[in-house]
Amino acid sequence: NENITAPVLSGATGTATGATTATGNVTTTGQPANGNIYRYTSQSITPPSPADNVSGAGADAHTTHAVTTEGAQTLVGITGLTNSATYYNHFYHVDGDGLASNQDTSASFTTSALPTITTDPLINYSGTVQASQSGWVANVYTRSTGVLVVRKTGLSTDASGVLSFTDALLSAATSYLVTVDNGTLFGSQEIST
């Protein structure tokens, strides 16, 4: 029996799970339950061409998922996205006989902002606020383990003596110990994101 029924996709999803990560799943129906589903993640609501969906050309992220059963498909997580950006997942299924489905696009989803470290005003030993000073280095350690998470160099305080920065290695709702120095001054603060 020759398969003449193309697969049909529905229920496309897209959910941000962090500043640079997300998920996206879809349901496929039609026989046989085989071939590949392609997930093309981009900032455009317009689906890519079928060829680009298969190859991933121009995608912010791309996944090929082998179909082994009909129904809801759970694909691997999406990584490498940009923080605070809006994305869409575009799904496309080509079965083992080369029959292609419709493209199904998820609703938009937006990745979260990167956590920000903001110090209290930095003050020297004589009580002078270190306003608009450059050349600061910050070392950020996980409070619970003492492990260095990130080292930021070339930082500058603002007009009130505060250092503020973000980094993709920081996690939300986490307690950090932050040490700062500029070659002559040194200090530390406990900061939670």
C-alpha positions as CSV (number, residue, x, y, z in Angstrom):
1,N,0.0,0.0,0.0
2,E,1.4,3.3,-1.0
3,N,1.1,6.2,1.5
4,I,-0.7,9.1,-0.1
5,T,-1.7,11.0,3.1
6,A,0.6,13.8,4.1
7,P,1.1,14.3,7.8
8,V,-0.8,17.2,9.5
9,L,0.7,19.4,12.2
10,S,-1.3,21.2,14.9
11,G,-0.9,22.6,18.4
12,A,2.5,24.3,17.9
13,T,3.9,25.6,21.2
14,G,6.7,27.9,22.2
15,T,7.6,28.7,25.8
16,A,10.6,30.7,27.1
17,T,12.3,28.9,30.0
18,G,15.1,31.5,30.7
19,A,17.1,34.3,29.2
20,T,18.5,32.2,26.4
21,T,16.4,29.0,26.5
22,A,13.0,27.8,25.5
23,T,10.9,24.8,24.5
24,G,8.6,24.0,21.6
25,N,6.5,21.1,20.8
26,V,3.9,20.1,18.2
27,T,1.4,17.3,17.4
28,T,1.5,15.3,14.2
29,T,-1.3,13.1,12.7
30,G,-1.4,11.0,9.6
31,Q,0.2,7.7,8.6
32,P,2.8,6.4,8.6
33,A,4.3,7.9,11.8
34,N,7.9,8.4,10.6
35,G,10.2,10.8,9.0
36,N,11.4,14.1,10.7
37,I,9.8,17.1,12.2
38,Y,11.9,20.3,11.8
39,R,11.6,23.1,14.4
40,Y,12.8,26.4,13.0
41,T,13.0,29.1,15.8
42,S,13.2,32.7,14.6
43,Q,12.1,36.3,15.5
44,S,9.9,36.4,12.4
45,I,6.2,35.4,12.6
46,T,6.5,34.5,8.8
47,P,7.3,30.8,8.3
48,P,10.5,30.1,6.4
49,S,10.4,28.3,3.1
50,P,10.1,24.5,3.4
51,A,13.8,24.2,2.3
52,D,15.0,26.6,4.9
53,N,12.8,24.9,7.6
54,V,14.5,21.6,6.8
55,S,18.1,23.0,6.6
56,G,17.8,25.6,9.3
57,A,19.2,28.4,7.1
58,G,18.5,31.8,8.7
59,A,17.2,30.3,12.0
60,D,18.1,31.5,15.4
61,A,17.9,27.9,16.5
62,H,17.0,24.7,14.6
63,T,16.2,21.1,15.6
64,T,15.5,17.9,13.7
65,H,13.3,15.4,15.5
66,A,12.8,11.8,14.4
67,V,9.1,10.8,14.5
68,T,8.5,7.3,15.8
69,T,4.8,7.6,16.8
70,E,1.8,9.7,15.9
71,G,0.6,12.4,18.3
72,A,2.3,14.9,20.6
73,Q,6.0,15.2,19.9
74,T,8.4,16.4,22.7
75,L,11.4,18.0,21.1
76,V,14.7,18.8,22.8
77,G,15.0,22.2,24.4
78,I,16.1,25.3,22.6
79,T,19.4,27.0,23.5
80,G,21.5,30.0,22.3
81,L,18.6,32.5,22.0
82,T,19.0,36.2,22.8
83,N,17.7,37.5,26.1
84,S,14.6,39.8,26.1
85,A,13.7,38.8,22.5
86,T,10.5,37.6,21.0
87,Y,10.5,34.3,19.0
88,Y,8.2,32.0,17.1
89,N,8.7,28.2,16.5
90,H,7.8,27.1,12.9
91,F,7.3,23.3,12.6
92,Y,7.4,21.2,9.4
93,H,7.1,17.4,9.1
94,V,8.4,15.4,6.1
95,D,7.4,11.7,6.4
96,G,9.4,8.7,5.3
97,D,7.7,8.7,1.9
98,G,8.7,12.4,1.3
99,L,5.2,13.7,1.9
100,A,5.3,17.1,3.6
101,S,2.9,18.6,6.2
102,N,1.6,22.1,6.6
103,Q,3.9,24.5,8.5
104,D,2.5,25.1,12.0
105,T,3.7,28.2,13.9
106,S,3.5,28.8,17.6
107,A,2.3,31.9,19.4
108,S,5.1,34.3,20.2
109,F,7.2,33.8,23.3
110,T,9.7,36.2,24.9
111,T,12.9,35.2,26.6
112,S,13.6,36.8,30.0
113,A,16.1,39.6,30.7
114,L,19.5,38.6,32.0
115,P,19.8,39.0,35.8
116,T,21.5,42.2,36.9
117,I,24.1,42.6,39.6
118,T,23.8,46.0,41.2
119,T,26.1,47.0,44.1
120,D,25.5,49.4,46.9
121,P,27.4,52.7,46.4
122,L,31.1,52.0,46.6
123,I,32.8,54.2,49.2
124,N,36.6,54.4,50.0
125,Y,38.1,54.2,53.5
126,S,37.7,57.9,54.1
127,G,34.0,57.8,53.3
128,T,34.1,59.2,49.7
129,V,31.7,57.8,47.2
130,Q,33.5,56.4,44.2
131,A,31.3,58.2,41.6
132,S,32.0,57.8,37.9
133,Q,35.2,55.8,38.5
134,S,36.5,53.4,35.8
135,G,38.8,50.4,36.0
136,W,36.7,48.3,38.4
137,V,36.9,44.5,38.4
138,A,34.0,42.4,39.9
139,N,34.3,38.7,40.8
140,V,30.9,37.0,41.3
141,Y,30.8,33.8,43.4
142,T,27.8,31.6,44.1
143,R,27.1,32.3,47.7
144,S,26.2,28.7,48.6
145,T,29.3,27.1,47.1
146,G,31.9,29.8,46.8
147,V,32.5,28.9,43.1
148,L,33.5,31.7,40.8
149,V,30.7,32.3,38.3
150,V,32.0,35.2,36.3
151,R,34.8,37.9,36.4
152,K,33.9,41.2,34.8
153,T,36.6,43.7,34.0
154,G,36.7,47.3,32.8
155,L,33.6,48.3,34.8
156,S,32.7,51.9,35.8
157,T,30.6,53.2,38.6
158,D,27.7,55.5,37.9
159,A,27.3,59.0,39.3
160,S,26.1,57.6,42.6
161,G,29.1,55.1,42.9
162,V,27.1,52.0,42.0
163,L,28.3,49.2,39.7
164,S,25.7,47.5,37.7
165,F,26.2,44.7,35.1
166,T,24.6,41.6,33.6
167,D,26.1,38.3,32.2
168,A,24.6,35.3,30.6
169,L,26.2,33.1,33.3
170,L,24.2,34.7,36.1
171,S,21.0,33.0,37.2
172,A,17.8,34.6,38.5
173,A,16.8,34.2,42.1
174,T,20.3,33.3,43.2
175,S,22.4,34.7,46.0
176,Y,25.9,35.8,45.1
177,L,29.0,37.2,46.8
178,V,30.5,40.0,44.7
179,T,34.0,41.3,45.3
180,V,35.1,44.5,43.7
181,D,38.4,46.2,43.4
182,N,40.1,48.9,41.3
183,G,43.7,48.3,42.2
184,T,43.6,50.4,45.3
185,L,40.2,49.6,46.9
186,F,38.7,46.2,47.7
187,G,35.3,45.3,49.0
188,S,32.6,42.6,49.0
189,Q,28.8,42.5,49.1
190,E,26.2,39.8,49.2
191,I,23.7,40.4,46.3
192,S,20.7,38.4,45.2
193,T,19.3,38.5,41.6
